[in-house]
Amino acid sequence: MKPFGDRPVPLTQEQESILGRSRDEIDTPALLLDLDKFERNATRISSFLREHGVGWRPHSKAHKSPQVARRQMELGAHGIICAKASEAQVLVDYGIPSVLIANEQGRREKYDRIAALNRRAEVITCADDPVHVEMASAAGIAAGQDIPMLVSIDVGMDRTGALPGQPVLDLARLISKTKGVTFKGVMGYEGHLLTIWPLEEKERQSRDAMGRMLDSVRLVERDGIPVEIVSGGGSGTYMTTGLVEGMTEVQAGGGCFLDRFYGEECHMEDEFEYALTVVSTVTSRPIPTRGIMDAGFKTMSDGESGRPRPIDRPGMSLEYLSAEHGNLQLEPQAQGLRIGDRIEWILGYSDTTTFLHDHFVGLRNDRVTAVIPLLGRGKLT
């Protein structure tokens, strides 16, 4: 049985009992991960970036699993991204050597935790305001451990980030001369470009967006401040941002799993495989045109980023999800559906589905070879 990752997470007795089952023997609803497809997707991203001299630091928000993160590092990542200090704690506990918390922090206590983590690994965080530097400095001095920091730059998404130019230089200068913190570089996320198409237009807009950040990098470097990290990009732009000269790392993570948002809206499904699915069971057939399954919105999301799509079920569509039920609309060719039939679903958006589950059920050749706990689930602080 081929292992998944070099450091499997201890399992409960119930999770252990799933190992070795065939795909059809898995109880439902369940979150399935085809490990071979996942690894091919991850290798595609990693290889592309390596060929263009750019590092890979995938975001862990889709999987919340240190075991998956370690496998991504085996496949070429040099570090991992997360959103919260508590998620960074989980990653560091399982041996991830470099973690970027790609968010600003709003309370001193967060920086105390980050300073403590830096005794065991590199844990970087972001600033887009002098207040962040002040809090991080106080925490770093108190802990006797410098906190590495990036200046976050707004490259057009209109979310977080300092404005390009002088505000970035001012923050870089402040971090460089302040005790308790260390200036490492900059990051900017062009998430507003993920769905831009055709590819040529995405390339143009990616160059423009990241060009704002790189102009700021040159300004900082002319001031005599070294810029080690220039971070950005996502799964929907790795193929364009990864070509921008001056980028040192790209943050693409969700493409390793693929879902309808990345596959269809970001135009990735021609080159990537749908590795992450949910399997459900039909529990009721009240009328010919309706089926009911045991997967509702506590199992998978049905939001703005995309509706789940049944695999190999012509004439079937998802009408709506309630808490514990999925209501299926059946055209004539699908009305042979029976109670006990299993339906597998391509997810609308992986990020809003995975955190609903305790673990991935990892498959190779339709047999369970790994159960992968989502240890970062519920880590929100």
C-alpha angles and dihedrals in degrees: 000000000000109000123229110229130345097268115041116198117244112262134217119243089256092052091047089055091062094061115106096019120132119244091258092052096059112112115239147282094032138158108235127199119191098213096199093053091045091052093047091050093048092047091051092056094041094048094048092052094044091051089056096045096251127129124235121230106166122203114244097204092105097052108022087199127128088199091058089044091054090050089052089053090050086054094053112287116134094199144350136245127220136169105228139043090236090056090050088054091057092048094048091047088059096049106265102155100201125033129175116202095205094202139078117248124231102196135053091231090066091058091048088058092046092050090052091050090054089069087070105029143357106279113178126192136184140247132195096164135043088243089069091053091048094052094043091048093053091049094046093049092047091051096041087233125109117230114222112227140192124202107237112221129199104231094178106299092105094221120099128341141087117272112263120262125023096012089057092048091049092053093045090052091048094050092045094055098038122096119234095033136072126208111231105165143274142299135196131178121214094193091146089070100054095102098037112128149223099048093238090059091047089052092052095048092044091054090049095048097046090040088068089057094044091051086057091048090056090049091053093046092050086057088060097255115131116230110207100169129044104175133179146107135091139218092281093053105028089105092056105029088045087064095054109109111236098035111123099186142012125212101213111148113137093064089071087072102027124203135182093280094055095032100047108016095039093038096235102126095091091065104025133061129230099248099164122065142152122230121207138175129231108243103172140023103187096163133007094257096047135066128179124209135190096246119089134157090298086067105038137002128250103190145125094299095062147308120252114260124211117237117236094348108123114194094023125109136168110251096183145323124236124185098284104003138067115209111214126200111214127202118203094271090056098046093097087078111132137199107269095032115133124229124194120206136206105220125243092218125356097206092062094045109042096061089061090068136070094217149357117248102224117212136193118180090350094303128109108249099158140024109202118197118216095227092173092060111123093013098133104146 
